């Protein structure tokens, strides 16, 4: 079978462009944006929340715990567009979940301490929330 090399500047255009997102985080982000499209919420990617009162809700615990944290790294931050304060941080956590190497190396920083906001930090397993209705049901109690 002969090898076909592309000439400099030539673009291979066979097949349809890929539209479905394949990485678990990409699918989760797409479902998150669809689940919250009717809400007045701004969704940001990887963020470090500084000086917050974090109400952490972990899947293994029946109740959350409130604690003062100097910083919390979250995969997604839900921000109230009127007050510009974060109210929910989402941490994707599962045993098989790995870091996405396409992410920017330095996440944006959000200072939530100035307003003394209580930020709910949800630890969600992206494999268990694989569709939009399930994600909407999981986030409903924490939305304004």
TITORTI-256345 format. One record per residue (C-alpha): chain; x, y, z. Coordinates in nm, 2 decimals. Layout:
<site "A", <X, Y, Z>>;
...
This chain:
<site "A", <0.00, 0.00, 0.00>>;
<site "A", <0.16, 0.33, -0.10>>;
<site "A", <0.20, 0.61, 0.15>>;
<site "A", <0.03, 0.94, 0.06>>;
<site "A", <0.21, 1.24, 0.21>>;
<site "A", <0.06, 1.58, 0.21>>;
<site "A", <0.25, 1.86, 0.03>>;
<site "A", <0.34, 2.17, 0.23>>;
<site "A", <0.03, 2.38, 0.27>>;
<site "A", <-0.21, 2.11, 0.15>>;
<site "A", <-0.50, 2.03, 0.39>>;
<site "A", <-0.66, 1.68, 0.40>>;
<site "A", <-1.03, 1.72, 0.38>>;
<site "A", <-1.16, 1.37, 0.38>>;
<site "A", <-1.45, 1.28, 0.61>>;
<site "A", <-1.68, 1.49, 0.82>>;
<site "A", <-1.54, 1.73, 1.09>>;
<site "A", <-1.57, 1.58, 1.43>>;
<site "A", <-1.86, 1.74, 1.63>>;
<site "A", <-1.90, 1.52, 1.93>>;
<site "A", <-1.67, 1.60, 2.22>>;
<site "A", <-1.48, 1.29, 2.33>>;
<site "A", <-1.31, 1.38, 2.65>>;
<site "A", <-1.52, 1.33, 2.97>>;
<site "A", <-1.46, 1.69, 3.08>>;
<site "A", <-1.57, 1.82, 2.74>>;
<site "A", <-1.89, 1.62, 2.74>>;
<site "A", <-1.96, 1.74, 3.10>>;
<site "A", <-1.90, 2.10, 3.01>>;
<site "A", <-2.13, 2.07, 2.71>>;
<site "A", <-2.40, 1.91, 2.93>>;
<site "A", <-2.35, 2.17, 3.20>>;
<site "A", <-2.40, 2.46, 2.95>>;
<site "A", <-2.72, 2.29, 2.82>>;
<site "A", <-2.85, 2.22, 3.17>>;
<site "A", <-2.80, 2.59, 3.27>>;
<site "A", <-2.89, 2.76, 2.94>>;
<site "A", <-3.23, 2.89, 3.09>>;
<site "A", <-3.06, 3.02, 3.41>>;
<site "A", <-2.90, 3.36, 3.46>>;
<site "A", <-2.56, 3.20, 3.54>>;
<site "A", <-2.21, 3.26, 3.40>>;
<site "A", <-2.00, 2.94, 3.37>>;
<site "A", <-1.63, 2.97, 3.40>>;
<site "A", <-1.37, 2.70, 3.34>>;
<site "A", <-1.09, 2.61, 3.58>>;
<site "A", <-1.08, 2.87, 3.86>>;
<site "A", <-0.91, 2.93, 4.19>>;
<site "A", <-1.15, 3.07, 4.45>>;
<site "A", <-0.96, 3.27, 4.71>>;
<site "A", <-1.06, 3.34, 5.07>>;
<site "A", <-1.40, 3.18, 5.07>>;
<site "A", <-1.64, 3.02, 5.31>>;
<site "A", <-1.67, 2.69, 5.13>>;
<site "A", <-1.97, 2.46, 5.19>>;
<site "A", <-1.82, 2.13, 5.06>>;
<site "A", <-2.06, 1.86, 4.95>>;
<site "A", <-1.88, 1.53, 4.88>>;
<site "A", <-2.06, 1.23, 4.73>>;
<site "A", <-1.94, 1.00, 5.01>>;
<site "A", <-2.09, 1.22, 5.29>>;
<site "A", <-2.46, 1.26, 5.37>>;
<site "A", <-2.41, 1.63, 5.47>>;
<site "A", <-2.18, 1.91, 5.37>>;
<site "A", <-1.93, 2.10, 5.59>>;
<site "A", <-1.87, 2.47, 5.61>>;
<site "A", <-1.51, 2.58, 5.64>>;
<site "A", <-1.30, 2.89, 5.58>>;
<site "A", <-1.05, 2.81, 5.30>>;
<site "A", <-0.76, 3.02, 5.17>>;
<site "A", <-0.81, 2.89, 4.82>>;
<site "A", <-1.02, 2.62, 4.65>>;
<site "A", <-0.94, 2.49, 4.30>>;
<site "A", <-1.26, 2.41, 4.10>>;
<site "A", <-1.30, 2.28, 3.75>>;
<site "A", <-1.61, 2.50, 3.69>>;
<site "A", <-1.74, 2.81, 3.87>>;
<site "A", <-2.10, 2.93, 3.85>>;
<site "A", <-2.11, 3.30, 3.89>>;
<site "A", <-2.40, 3.54, 3.95>>;
<site "A", <-2.38, 3.78, 3.65>>;
<site "A", <-2.54, 4.07, 3.85>>;
<site "A", <-2.31, 4.06, 4.16>>;
<site "A", <-2.01, 3.90, 3.98>>;
<site "A", <-1.97, 3.66, 4.28>>;
<site "A", <-1.93, 3.28, 4.26>>;
<site "A", <-2.19, 3.08, 4.43>>;
<site "A", <-2.11, 2.72, 4.32>>;
<site "A", <-1.78, 2.56, 4.24>>;
<site "A", <-1.78, 2.22, 4.07>>;
<site "A", <-1.49, 1.97, 4.12>>;
<site "A", <-1.49, 1.67, 3.89>>;
<site "A", <-1.39, 1.37, 4.09>>;
<site "A", <-1.39, 1.00, 4.02>>;
<site "A", <-1.14, 0.72, 4.04>>;
<site "A", <-1.07, 0.70, 3.67>>;
<site "A", <-1.08, 1.08, 3.60>>;
<site "A", <-0.75, 1.23, 3.48>>;
<site "A", <-0.64, 1.58, 3.43>>;
<site "A", <-0.70, 1.73, 3.09>>;
<site "A", <-0.37, 1.83, 2.95>>;
<site "A", <-0.53, 2.07, 2.70>>;
<site "A", <-0.62, 2.30, 2.99>>;
<site "A", <-0.45, 2.63, 3.03>>;
<site "A", <-0.17, 2.59, 3.29>>;
<site "A", <-0.29, 2.88, 3.51>>;
<site "A", <-0.66, 2.90, 3.60>>;
<site "A", <-0.83, 3.23, 3.65>>;
<site "A", <-0.86, 3.36, 4.00>>;
<site "A", <-1.18, 3.48, 4.16>>;
<site "A", <-1.17, 3.66, 4.49>>;
<site "A", <-1.48, 3.57, 4.67>>;
<site "A", <-1.36, 3.69, 5.01>>;
<site "A", <-1.43, 4.05, 4.94>>;
<site "A", <-1.80, 3.99, 4.95>>;
<site "A", <-1.78, 3.72, 5.22>>;
<site "A", <-1.97, 3.48, 4.99>>;
<site "A", <-2.05, 3.13, 5.09>>;
<site "A", <-1.96, 2.91, 4.79>>;
<site "A", <-2.10, 2.56, 4.76>>;
<site "A", <-1.83, 2.33, 4.64>>;
<site "A", <-1.98, 2.02, 4.47>>;
<site "A", <-1.77, 1.71, 4.41>>;
<site "A", <-1.94, 1.55, 4.11>>;
<site "A", <-1.85, 1.23, 3.93>>;
<site "A", <-1.88, 1.30, 3.55>>;
<site "A", <-1.94, 0.94, 3.47>>;
<site "A", <-2.26, 0.93, 3.68>>;
<site "A", <-2.39, 1.26, 3.54>>;
<site "A", <-2.37, 1.17, 3.17>>;
<site "A", <-2.69, 1.35, 3.05>>;
<site "A", <-2.85, 1.69, 3.08>>;
<site "A", <-3.16, 1.59, 3.29>>;
<site "A", <-2.95, 1.41, 3.55>>;
<site "A", <-2.72, 1.71, 3.58>>;
<site "A", <-3.01, 1.95, 3.61>>;
<site "A", <-3.15, 1.74, 3.90>>;
<site "A", <-2.81, 1.73, 4.08>>;
<site "A", <-2.76, 2.11, 4.05>>;
<site "A", <-3.12, 2.22, 4.12>>;
<site "A", <-3.09, 2.25, 4.50>>;
<site "A", <-2.79, 2.48, 4.47>>;
<site "A", <-2.91, 2.72, 4.21>>;
<site "A", <-3.07, 3.06, 4.30>>;
